[in-house]
Every structure is written in structure tokens, then in C-alpha cells.
Amino acid sequence: MSPSHVFEPTYEAIRKRLISGTWPMGFRLEAGRLADDLGVSITPVRDSLNRLVGERLVDLVPGIGFHVPRLSERRLRDLLDLNLMLLLNAARIGAFPKSADAAEPPAHEHAVRTNALFVHIAFLSGNTELRHSIDLVSARLHVTRLHEIEVLPGAKQDLELIEIAWAGRRGSLSSALRHYHTVRKGAADRLIERGQAGTSI
């Protein structure tokens, strides 16, 4: 195992590239090339890739190597269903945010804002396993969230409905969450098509 001062930055750098869609789905992740790019030895790269396999952000095919996972329509819809179930449970057992938190949602790009909102809902549930699970699912969904604004005309409004309902100002949180996920399941094919190219290689 690599020393933590080498492993952690290597792991974070590869994870960031995966989440941001740097490589297209199915792209082969060559440990030697990544080691050269990151200026580290091959050991922390392999250790990082194996950890990312455990998080299901990387696929490992015996005899072939590491690859960026291919996201099928079925797999995306299953992930969205899982995310919805986790969020509904977090919302059911959790506290509502303080008014100051509700009034100032994260003002980042859409995908980052979505992740921050869902992780915060999980955080206020008080259940660390729920938070961890939602964080892992969000990482796997991030590459499609990057394209929601292009594909879905009402993407921003869907998120705002959840924020408003969660703040207790108007509407049902469970209804807003269900609507958000239903819309994305209906657009699964288009979201995957946009995510297949990656942002750069």
C-alpha cells in the first residue's frame, strides 16, 4: 500500500477527473500513463484505481484492465431510483435546515449545487451511512448531471422546487424529489448520449 501522503492526492486527482467526465465511458485507464501524468509511481495509481473500483467509479475487467464504467439507460435509471430512495429516507428522519441555510443554497454550477443540496439533506438526517451512500451515488451520477442544463429545459427549476420544499416554504419535499428523479429517468438516453463523449482525453 502506498504512503498516505502520496496515495490520497493521487486518489483525489483521479477521482476528480472521473467525476468531471474527463474521459469518455469505456475509456481504458492505463496505470503507467496516469502515473506519468500525475508525476507519481505506478503503485499509488494502482491502489487508487482499486479503491475506485470499490466505489464503482471504475470497472476492472480481469485480463483487460481498468476502464471508465459504461452507463446504460437501465443502470442510470436504477441509480436514480436508488438515489431517490436514499433521499426520501434521509428527508423522513432528518431535520429541516435553519432559515439561514435555506436562504443561501450553494451558488455553484448546477451539478455541484445538486450534489451539495443532496449531501446536506443526508447530513441533517444524522445518519452517517446515509450520507456516505448518497455521496457515493452522487459521484456516479455527476457525469450526467453535468449535462442536465443542456438536455432538460427545466433542470434549474426542478432543483429550486426541492430547495423551496426542503426549506419548508412551499410544497411537498417528497413530491419535489420524485418529480426531479422521474424527469431524469425519462431523459436517461439523452443524458447518457451527452456523457459518452467525455470533456477531454
Residue pairs with C-beta under 8 A, 6 or more apart in sequence:
1 7
1 47
2 10
2 41
2 43
2 44
2 47
6 40
6 41
6 44
7 44
7 47
7 48
10 38
10 40
10 44
10 45
10 47
10 48
11 44
11 47
11 48
11 51
11 52
13 38
14 29
14 34
14 38
14 45
14 48
14 49
14 52
15 48
15 52
15 57
15 139
17 23
18 52
18 57
18 58
18 68
18 139
18 143
19 57
19 139
19 142
19 143
20 142
20 143
20 146
20 199
21 142
21 143
21 146
21 195
21 198
21 199
22 198
22 199
22 200
22 201
23 29
23 68
23 198
23 201
24 68
24 196
24 197
24 198
24 201
25 68
25 69
25 70
25 71
25 192
25 195
25 196
25 198
26 67
26 68
26 70
27 67
27 68
27 198
27 201
28 64
28 65
28 66
28 67
29 49
29 58
29 65
29 66
29 67
29 68
30 65
30 66
31 42
31 45
31 46
31 49
31 66
32 42
34 45
34 49
35 41
35 42
35 44
35 45
38 45
49 58
49 60
49 66
50 60
52 58
53 59
53 60
53 66
55 136
55 139
56 69
56 136
56 140
57 69
57 139
57 140
58 66
58 67
58 68
58 69
59 66
59 67
59 68
59 69
59 70
60 66
60 67
61 67
68 198
69 140
71 143
71 144
71 192
71 195
72 192
73 188
73 189
73 192
76 141
76 144
76 185
76 188
76 191
76 192
77 185
77 188
79 137
79 140
79 141
80 141
80 181
80 184
80 185
80 188
81 181
81 185
82 137
83 118
83 134
83 137
83 138
83 141
83 181
84 177
84 178
84 181
86 122
86 130
86 133
86 134
86 137
87 118
87 121
87 122
87 134
87 177
88 174
88 177
89 125
89 130
90 121
90 122
90 124
90 125
90 127
90 130
90 131
90 134
91 121
91 125
91 166
91 173
91 174
91 177
93 125
93 126
93 127
94 121
94 122
94 124
94 125
94 126
95 124
95 126
96 102
96 124
96 166
96 167
96 168
97 120
97 124
97 166
97 167
99 167
101 120
102 163
102 166
102 167
102 168
102 169
103 167
105 113
105 116
105 117
105 163
106 112
106 113
106 116
106 117
107 113
108 116
110 145
110 148
110 149
110 155
110 156
110 159
111 142
111 145
111 146
111 148
113 159
114 138
114 145
114 148
114 159
115 138
115 142
115 145
117 159
117 162
117 163
117 166
118 134
118 138
119 131
119 134
119 135
119 138
121 134
121 166
122 130
122 131
122 133
122 134
122 135
123 131
125 131
143 195
144 184
144 191
144 192
144 194
144 195
146 194
146 195
146 199
147 191
147 194
147 195
148 155
148 184
148 191
149 155
149 156
150 194
151 187
151 190
151 191
151 194
152 158
152 183
152 184
152 187
154 183
158 176
158 179
158 180
158 183
159 180
161 171
161 176
161 179
161 180
162 173
162 176
162 177
162 180
164 170
164 171
164 176
165 171
165 172
165 173
165 175
165 176
166 173
166 176
184 191
